[in-house]
């Protein structure tokens, strides 16, 4: 009887760990987004955008925009490293500050807003904001 109870507790904990491990944190999502762009995997990169972000310009416009960014990234020697400078989470909203170092040595810092959609962190971009 005690063994069965222990097995149920262990199984429950294992399921909980697996479920929480399925969703990447906001910083990991941002890193995967930029790595996908760097690798020319534009459709994968679009998958890291929130549905409202994709709707703002439309899927085709996002494909063209991210393909252009991918080409510029390649011209700079690709992405050498991505460092998470700051990550803050408040419920289903997150903010991530990053530093990207390009293969040619140039550096850029940026901040990214994210929103949780169906349990996954998605990047929220307002293309009309400055």
MARGU-14026 format. One record per atom (N, C-alpha, C): x, z, y; residue in one letter. Coordinates in steps of 0.001 Angstrom, whole numbers, plus 524288, in hexadecimal, padded with zeros to 5 digits. Atoms other than C-alpha are relative to their C-alpha. Layout:
XZYA...
//
This chain:
80332800007FB61X800008000080000X8036980000804EFX7FC927FFB67FB80X80AEC8039580993X802FC7FAE2800B8X7FD2A804F17FFB7X812587F7048064DX7FC947FBC180262X8039D803DE7FDE7X806587EEBA80965X7FF50800CF805E4X800967FEC57FA79X804A67F5A581680X804E77FE5D80310X7FB118017E7FD88X8130D7F39B819CFX8005C7FA118006DX7FFDC805AF8000AX812007E53F8161CX7FC677FDCD8043FX803A7801CA7FBFBX806327E38581F09X8024F800DD8056DX7FD967FED97FAE7X80D567E9F682A6FX804717FC2E8011CX7FB9B803AC7FF50X819837E1A082866X7FDF87FA8380105X802388053C7FF3DX8114A7D52F82749X7FDA77FF7580577X80252800157FAC6X809ED7D89D833C4X804357FF988042EX7FBAF8003B7FC39X816987DAFA83B35X802A07FAAD7FFF6X7FD8F8052280079X81C5E7CE4383617X7FCBA7FBD9802BBX8037C803B67FD69X810847C68883A9BX80048800B2805EDX7FFB07FEFC7FA60X811327CD05847FFX8050F7FDD980247X7FAF0802037FE27X81F9D7C9A584963X7FFF47FA1280015X80033805B780037X81D477BB9584547X7FC8D7FDC080442X80382801F57FBF4X811EA7B9D884E9BX80254800868056BX7FDAB7FF597FAD2X8191C7BF4F85A4BX804D87FCA380096X7FB5B8034E7FFBFX8251D7B748856ECX7FEC17FA47800BAX80178805807FFA3X81D717AA7D8575AX8002C7FE048059FX800228019A7FA94X81C587AA3286615X80536801488029BX7FB0E7FF307FD4FX829047A83A86D6CX7FEF0802A780537X8007D7FD887FAE9X82B387B06987989X800697FBF78044CX7FFEF803C07FBAEX82A567AA20886F2X805657FD94800EFX7FABE802267FF30X839187A8AD88866X801797FC057FBDAX7FEE5803A080444X83A307A22887B2AX7FCF47FAEB800B6X80329804A67FEFFX82F29798D287EBFX8028A7FC978042AX7FD6D802EE7FBCCX83620794E288B51X804EE7FD597FDE3X7FB3E8023680245X842D7792D6883E2X7FEB37FB597FC86X8018B804488037DX83C1078A7387991X7FE167FB498031AX801E5804357FCABX8357A7827B88449X804907FCC48021FX7FB96802D77FDBCX8424D77F0F88AF3X803757FD8B7FBCEX7FCFA8024F8044CX8494D77CC187DFCX7FD577FB157FDEFX802DF804A4801B5X83E8B7733F87A00X800D47FB80803D4X7FEFB804077FC0FX8403476BE1886D6X805867FDE87FF5DX7FA8880180800A5X84EF176BCB884DDX800BB7FC5E7FB50X7FF8E8032A804C9X84D24765F88773DX7FCA87FB0E8003DX803538049B7FF83X843B475B9B87C4EX7FAF3800737FCE9X804D17FF17802F4X83873761B2874A1X7FB998014B803D7X803AD7FF577FBAFX82E8A75F9D87F60X7FABB802237FE26X805087FE16801F0X822357619B87748X8005C805C17FE71X7FF377FA7C80153X827CE76E6887225X8001480354804F3X7FFB87FD237FB0FX82AE0772AF88010X7FA92800AD80262X8054E7FFAC7FDE1X81CFA76F9A88461X7FCD88041D7FD13X802AD7FC0A80317X8184D778748796EX800F080589801F0X7FEE77FAD07FDC9X81E62783FA880BBX7FD40800CE8053AX802DC7FF957FB19X816067813888CC7X7FA71801EA7FEFBX805617FE2F80086X808FA787E788EEFX7FC4F7FB4F80061X803C68044B7FFE2X7FCEB77F8D88D3AX7FE7B7FEA38059CX8015B8011E7FA88X7F995780F589BAEX804667FD1B802C4X7FB8A802C47FDB4X8074A77C6F89F4BX7FFEA7FA477FE64X8002E80567801E3X8061F77044896D6X7FB937FD12802B9X804848027F7FD8CX7F8C176D6B89CCAX800F07FEA7805B6X7FF2C800FD7FA6EX7FDF576DEC8AABCX801D97FA738010BX7FDF4805497FF44X80567761208A948X7FE3B7FC3F7FBB8X8014B8034380481X800E075C4489C13X804BF7FF7B7FC73X7FBE680022803FAX8089D75AD588F97X804047FBB480119X7FC6D804657FF2AX80E6374D6C892D8X803B6800EE80494X7FCBD7FEE37FB64X8134F751BE8A031X80411804277FEA8X7FC357FC10801A5X8199F75DCD89A23X804317FD927FC85X7FC21802AC80350X820237551288FE7X804057FD3580364X7FC74802E67FC91X825E374C7489A98X8037C803AA80328X7FD0D7FC427FCD2X829FF758098A2FDX8043A802BA7FCCCX7FC2B7FD378033BX830A175F6A897E9X804127FC497FDBDX7FC26803DA801C7X8371C752ED892E3X8040B7FEFE80449X7FC6F800AF7FB91X83CEE7510D8A071X803BA804AC80074X7FCBE7FB4D7FFD5X841CD75F1F8A072X803EA7FFF07FB7CX7FC8A8006180488X8477675CF3892D7X804857FC3C80113X7FBE5803CB7FEA4X84EEB75107897CDX803DB80243803F0X7FC8B7FD837FC27X8543B7589C8A373X803658042E7FD6FX7FD197FBF9802DFX85827763A889A50X804777FD847FCE8X7FBFD802C280309X85F8175A1F8919BX804657FE0A8038AX7FC12801E27FC4DX866757546A89D87X8039A8045D801DEX7FCCD7FB807FE74X86B74762208A084X802BE802727FB50X7FD447FE0980495X8710D763C4892F2X7FCAF8037C7FC81X803737FCBF80321X8652176A8288D2BX80047805AF801AAX800197FA687FECBX8621F778EF88D7DX80426802BB7FCB1X7FBF87FD02802B4X86DD07815A88A1EX7FDEB8055E7FE6CX8021D7FAD680143X866E178E7B88AEEX7FB448013780362X8048C7FE047FD2DX85A4E7951588EFBX80034805EC7FF92X7FFD97FA497FFE5X85AF47A3508931EX7FAFD802158026CX804957FD577FDDEX84EEA7ABC0894FEX8020080447803A0X7FE387FC2C7FC28X851897B35C8A17DX7FC328048B8007AX8040A7FBF67FF7CX844A37BAA98A200X7FB1C7FE227FD21X804E580133802B0X8383D7BB4589A02X7FC418047F800FBX803E47FBE97FF2BX82C207C2AE89E27X7FAC77FE2D7FDC9X805058012880273X81F347C355896FEX7FC01803E780209X804577FCBA7FE4AX8126C7C88089C56X7FB127FDE87FD5BX80483801D680300X807CD7C6B68922AX800FB7FA8D7FDE0X7FF9080569801D7X805EA7B82888FCBX802CA7FC7A803E7X7FD17802E37FC07X80E517B41F89B66X805BD801A97FF9FX7FA677FEC18002EX81D2E7B34089B48X802E67FCCE80419X7FC898029D7FC49X8280E7AF688A484X8058A800567FDD4X7FAB98003B80229X8357A7AB1789FF1X8038E7FD55803F4X7FBF5802617FCBAX841787A8888A858X804727FE617FC73X7FBE98022280366X84BF57A00C8A236X804717FD9F8032BX7FB9B802F97FDE1X8593779A328A4E9X801607FBF67FBE1X7FE928044A80380X85C1778CF789EECX8054F7FDF0801B4X7FADA802377FF02X86A257885489DEBX8003C7FAC27FD31X7FFCC8054280227X86BD5779CA89BF5X805787FEDC7FDCAX7FB0E8018A8025CX87690773128944DX8042C7FEA580401X7FC328014B7FBF2X87CEC76E8B8A100X8017F804BA80351X7FE997FB327FD43X87DC277CAC8A59BX7FC438019380451X803B97FE7D7FBF6X872BD77C5C8AF81X7FC3E804207FDDDX803907FBC08017BX869B17881B8AF70X7FB177FFB780352X804F27FFC27FD2DX85B9B789A78B334X7FD18804E37FE48X8035E7FB9380155X8532D795BD8B3EFX7FA697FE5F8012FX80578801657FF66X84494794AC8B2A0X7FCB2804867FE12X803A67FC1C80210X838C079D168B01CX7FB4C7FD197FDDCX8043F80284802D2X82DA5799D28A6F3X7FBA9803FD7FF29X8048B7FCBF80115X81FF679F6F8A61BX7FDA17FE457FAD4X802698012080507X8194E7A053898F1X7FAD4802DD7FF89X805037FD9C8012EX80BD77A38B893DBX7FF4E7FFD97FA15X800F67FFD080599X807997A77C8864EX7FB107FCEA7FECCX8045980346801AAX7FEE079D5187FE6X7FFA7800367FA1EX800C87FFAB805B5X7F97B79F9A87246X8047F802DA7FD4FX7FBDE7FCD180245X804197A9AD86FE4X805827FE06800D9X7FACB802327FF07X80F717A0F087424X801177FFC7805DAX7FE708007C7FA90X817037A117880DEX800767FA3E80159X7FFE3805637FE1EX8151B794658886EX801B380007805AFX7FDF1800717FAACX81BE379019894D5X7FBB17FDEE8039AX803EE801767FC2CX8132478F388A0A2X802CB7FDE6804DEX7FD7C8028D7FB8CX817A17859C8AB03X7FBC97FDD580385X8036F802687FC24X81073782308B766X803287FBB9802B0X7FCD38043C7FDC4X815E9774C28BAD5X7FF2D7FF32805CFX8011D800A37FA73X80FE4775AE8C856X8027C8044080351X7FD737FBBE7FD1BX816EA782508CC09X805927FE6B80166X7FA948011F7FE5EX823DF781E38D332X803B9802F47FCABX
//
